[in-house]
Amino acid sequence: MILRILLYALVFYFIYKFVFDFAIPVYKASKKIKKGMNEMSARMNEQMNQQQGASQQPFQKTAATKKSSNDYIDFEEIK
């Protein structure tokens, strides 16, 4: 009878140690890593969207960069 109680106590002790010293810390660590990966993925997607948005905007040419035909003088015409 005493031996059976000691055996049950020993089994419950090992189950308790396994759950609280191994299973719960592993669960918490995996949850924390998963949260960090999700945040990193969200930031990468946001940066990619910003880069794609910037590259899809058409380039605007200003009037100052265009040369009109009146401003150009051929080299042969100068004497």
C-alpha positions as CSV (number, residue, x, y, z in Angstrom):
1,M,0.0,0.0,0.0
2,I,2.8,2.5,1.0
3,L,4.8,1.4,-2.0
4,R,1.9,2.1,-4.4
5,I,1.4,5.6,-2.9
6,L,5.2,6.3,-3.3
7,L,5.1,5.1,-6.9
8,Y,2.1,7.3,-7.7
9,A,3.8,10.3,-6.0
10,L,6.9,9.7,-8.0
11,V,5.0,9.4,-11.3
12,F,3.1,12.6,-10.5
13,Y,6.4,14.4,-9.6
14,F,7.9,13.4,-12.9
15,I,4.8,14.5,-14.9
16,Y,4.8,17.8,-13.0
17,K,8.5,18.4,-13.7
18,F,8.1,17.5,-17.4
19,V,5.1,19.8,-17.8
20,F,6.4,22.8,-15.9
21,D,10.2,22.6,-16.7
22,F,10.0,21.4,-20.3
23,A,6.6,21.6,-22.1
24,I,5.4,25.1,-21.0
25,P,8.8,26.8,-21.6
26,V,9.0,25.2,-25.1
27,Y,5.4,26.3,-25.8
28,K,6.2,29.9,-24.7
29,A,9.4,30.0,-26.7
30,S,7.7,28.7,-29.9
31,K,4.9,31.2,-29.5
32,K,7.4,34.1,-29.1
33,I,9.4,33.0,-32.1
34,K,6.2,32.7,-34.2
35,K,5.1,36.2,-33.2
36,G,8.5,37.6,-34.1
37,M,8.4,35.9,-37.5
38,N,4.9,37.2,-38.2
39,E,6.0,40.8,-37.3
40,M,9.1,40.5,-39.5
41,S,7.0,39.2,-42.4
42,A,4.6,42.0,-42.0
43,R,7.4,44.6,-42.1
44,M,8.9,43.0,-45.2
45,N,5.6,43.0,-46.9
46,E,5.1,46.7,-46.0
47,Q,8.5,47.6,-47.3
48,M,7.9,45.7,-50.6
49,N,4.6,47.5,-51.0
50,Q,6.3,50.8,-50.5
51,Q,9.0,50.0,-53.0
52,Q,6.5,48.8,-55.6
53,G,4.4,51.9,-55.1
54,A,7.4,54.1,-55.6
55,S,8.5,52.2,-58.8
56,Q,5.0,52.3,-60.3
57,Q,4.7,56.0,-60.2
58,P,5.5,57.5,-63.7
59,F,8.5,59.7,-64.0
60,Q,7.5,63.3,-64.5
61,K,9.6,65.3,-66.9
62,T,9.8,68.9,-66.2
63,A,9.9,71.7,-68.8
64,A,13.4,72.6,-67.7
65,T,14.9,69.3,-68.7
66,K,13.4,69.4,-72.2
67,K,15.4,71.3,-74.8
68,S,13.4,73.1,-77.4
69,S,14.5,73.4,-81.0
70,N,14.9,77.2,-80.7
71,D,17.7,76.8,-78.1
72,Y,19.8,74.6,-80.3
73,I,22.4,76.1,-82.7
74,D,24.2,73.9,-85.2
75,F,28.0,74.1,-85.0
76,E,28.3,74.5,-88.8
77,E,26.1,77.6,-88.9
78,I,28.4,79.7,-86.6
79,K,30.9,81.8,-88.6
